[in-house]
Amino acid sequence: MTQPVSRYPVPTLDSVPDDIRQKILEVQEKAGFVPNVFLTFAHRPDEFRAFFAYHEALLLRESGLSKGDKEMIIVATSGANRCLYCVVAHGALLRIYEKKPLLADQVAVNYLKADITPRQQAMLGFAMKVCNDSASIVDADFAALREHGFSDEDAWDIAGITALFGLSDRMANVTSMRPNDEFYLMGRVPKAGR
């Protein structure tokens, strides 16, 4: 039995606005499939545009955070938010960027037990505090990041990614967004021919 992508109607590609269709086709070309988040959010075109604009502004900008760092933040905080979609989808990206097939599972369950550096532990400690108790963030939290080479701009990025995925995790849970089957094995096993 095939499970639905979302509890809300998923539009067909020919029924979405041209700019959204183009974005979805670009992602499909690059990934080889359409991640279900694009189909789910296409249900509301204006929100699709706003979400992915902020997503790109945060995740594609140059910063003191690597692609792997950014995905690690997403996986750890999405694990805390119990978001299956984001843990599975971004876990795949984390495994690929870091070239560590076990890392995403470790980070999603308990980053304190994961095979990560002290710098990454400090980064995730800040992210988890933003995720679970942002009102308690104080100057000492920024100082702890600085001790590991993070700037205040990096702290903004950590907080922004955590906050955006707080929204994403909640919407994925409410919509019952299903992870694409393709994500589960990505970065776990070598590609054919390697």
C-alpha positions as CSV (number, residue, x, y, z in Angstrom):
1,M,0.0,0.0,0.0
2,T,1.4,3.4,-1.0
3,Q,1.2,6.0,1.7
4,P,0.2,9.5,0.8
5,V,2.8,12.2,0.6
6,S,0.7,14.5,2.8
7,R,-2.6,14.7,4.5
8,Y,-3.3,17.8,2.3
9,P,-3.9,17.7,-1.4
10,V,-0.6,17.5,-3.4
11,P,-0.9,19.5,-6.7
12,T,0.2,18.1,-10.0
13,L,3.2,19.8,-11.7
14,D,1.0,21.2,-14.4
15,S,-1.3,22.9,-11.9
16,V,1.3,24.9,-10.0
17,P,2.5,28.4,-10.9
18,D,5.4,28.4,-13.5
19,D,8.1,29.6,-11.0
20,I,7.2,26.8,-8.6
21,R,7.1,24.2,-11.4
22,Q,10.5,25.4,-12.6
23,K,12.0,25.1,-9.1
24,I,10.6,21.6,-8.6
25,L,11.9,20.5,-12.0
26,E,15.4,21.9,-11.2
27,V,15.4,19.9,-7.9
28,Q,14.2,16.8,-9.7
29,E,17.0,17.2,-12.3
30,K,19.7,17.5,-9.6
31,A,18.4,14.9,-7.1
32,G,16.8,12.4,-9.5
33,F,13.5,12.7,-7.7
34,V,11.2,15.3,-6.2
35,P,11.5,15.6,-2.5
36,N,8.1,15.5,-1.0
37,V,8.6,18.8,0.9
38,F,8.3,20.6,-2.5
39,L,5.1,18.8,-3.4
40,T,3.6,19.3,0.1
41,F,4.4,23.0,0.3
42,A,3.2,23.6,-3.3
43,H,-0.3,23.3,-1.8
44,R,0.2,26.9,-0.8
45,P,2.3,28.7,-3.5
46,D,2.9,31.9,-1.5
47,E,4.1,30.0,1.5
48,F,6.2,27.7,-0.7
49,R,8.0,30.8,-2.1
50,A,8.5,32.4,1.3
51,F,9.8,29.2,2.9
52,F,12.2,28.3,0.2
53,A,13.5,31.9,-0.1
54,Y,14.4,31.9,3.6
55,H,15.7,28.3,3.3
56,E,18.1,29.4,0.5
57,A,19.1,32.6,2.3
58,L,20.2,30.6,5.3
59,L,21.6,27.4,3.8
60,L,23.3,28.7,0.7
61,R,25.0,31.8,2.1
62,E,28.7,31.7,2.8
63,S,29.4,31.5,6.5
64,G,31.6,29.9,9.2
65,L,29.4,26.9,9.0
66,S,30.0,24.1,6.5
67,K,27.2,22.4,4.6
68,G,27.7,19.4,6.9
69,D,27.4,21.7,10.0
70,K,24.2,23.2,8.7
71,E,22.7,19.7,8.1
72,M,23.9,18.6,11.5
73,I,21.9,21.4,13.1
74,I,18.8,20.4,11.1
75,V,19.1,16.7,12.0
76,A,19.8,17.3,15.8
77,T,17.0,19.9,16.2
78,S,14.6,17.9,14.0
79,G,15.3,14.9,16.2
80,A,14.3,16.9,19.2
81,N,11.2,18.1,17.4
82,R,10.4,14.4,16.4
83,C,10.1,15.3,12.8
84,L,10.5,12.1,10.7
85,Y,10.6,13.9,7.4
86,C,13.5,16.2,8.3
87,V,15.5,13.6,10.2
88,V,15.3,11.2,7.2
89,A,15.8,13.8,4.4
90,H,18.5,15.9,6.1
91,G,20.1,12.9,7.6
92,A,20.7,11.7,4.1
93,L,22.4,15.0,3.2
94,L,24.4,15.0,6.4
95,R,25.7,11.5,5.7
96,I,26.7,12.6,2.2
97,Y,28.4,15.9,3.1
98,E,30.3,14.4,6.1
99,K,30.9,11.0,4.4
100,K,30.0,9.3,7.6
101,P,27.2,6.7,7.2
102,L,26.5,6.5,11.0
103,L,26.5,10.1,11.9
104,A,23.0,11.2,11.1
105,D,21.5,8.5,13.3
106,Q,23.8,9.4,16.2
107,V,23.1,13.1,15.9
108,A,19.3,12.6,15.6
109,V,19.1,10.6,18.8
110,N,21.7,12.1,21.0
111,Y,24.4,14.5,19.7
112,L,26.2,14.2,23.0
113,K,27.0,10.6,22.2
114,A,27.7,11.2,18.5
115,D,31.2,10.9,16.9
116,I,31.6,14.7,16.4
117,T,34.2,17.2,17.4
118,P,34.1,19.5,20.5
119,R,33.4,22.4,18.0
120,Q,30.4,20.6,16.6
121,Q,29.2,19.7,20.1
122,A,29.3,23.4,21.1
123,M,27.4,24.3,17.9
124,L,24.7,21.7,18.6
125,G,24.5,22.7,22.2
126,F,23.7,26.2,21.2
127,A,21.2,25.0,18.5
128,M,19.5,22.7,21.0
129,K,19.1,25.5,23.5
130,V,17.6,27.7,20.7
131,C,15.3,24.8,19.9
132,N,14.2,23.9,23.4
133,D,14.6,27.1,25.5
134,S,15.5,30.1,23.4
135,A,14.4,32.5,26.1
136,S,17.3,31.4,28.2
137,I,20.0,32.3,25.7
138,V,22.5,34.6,27.4
139,D,25.9,36.2,26.6
140,A,27.7,33.1,28.0
141,D,26.1,31.0,25.2
142,F,27.7,33.3,22.6
143,A,31.0,33.2,24.6
144,A,31.0,29.4,24.5
145,L,30.6,29.5,20.7
146,R,33.4,32.0,20.4
147,E,35.7,29.6,22.3
148,H,35.3,27.2,19.4
149,G,35.9,29.8,16.7
150,F,32.3,30.7,15.9
151,S,31.5,34.4,15.3
152,D,28.3,36.1,16.4
153,E,27.2,35.9,12.7
154,D,27.6,32.2,12.9
155,A,25.5,32.2,16.0
156,W,22.8,34.0,14.0
157,D,23.0,31.3,11.3
158,I,22.8,28.5,13.9
159,A,19.7,30.2,15.5
160,G,18.1,31.0,12.1
161,I,18.5,27.4,10.8
162,T,17.1,26.0,14.1
163,A,14.2,28.4,13.9
164,L,13.4,27.8,10.3
165,F,13.4,24.1,10.9
166,G,11.2,24.5,14.0
167,L,8.6,25.8,11.5
168,S,9.4,23.1,9.0
169,D,9.4,20.3,11.5
170,R,6.0,21.4,12.8
171,M,4.5,21.7,9.4
172,A,5.9,18.4,8.3
173,N,4.3,16.8,11.4
174,V,0.9,18.5,10.9
175,T,0.8,17.6,7.2
176,S,2.1,14.0,7.9
177,M,4.7,14.7,5.3
178,R,6.2,11.3,4.2
179,P,10.0,11.1,3.6
180,N,10.8,9.9,0.1
181,D,12.0,6.3,0.1
182,E,15.2,7.4,-1.8
183,F,16.4,9.3,1.3
184,Y,16.7,6.2,3.5
185,L,19.7,4.7,1.8
186,M,21.4,7.8,0.6
187,G,24.9,8.1,2.0
188,R,24.7,4.8,3.7
189,V,25.9,2.5,0.9
190,P,28.4,3.3,-1.9
191,K,26.9,4.2,-5.2
192,A,27.1,1.5,-7.9
193,G,30.4,1.6,-9.8
194,R,32.4,2.9,-6.9
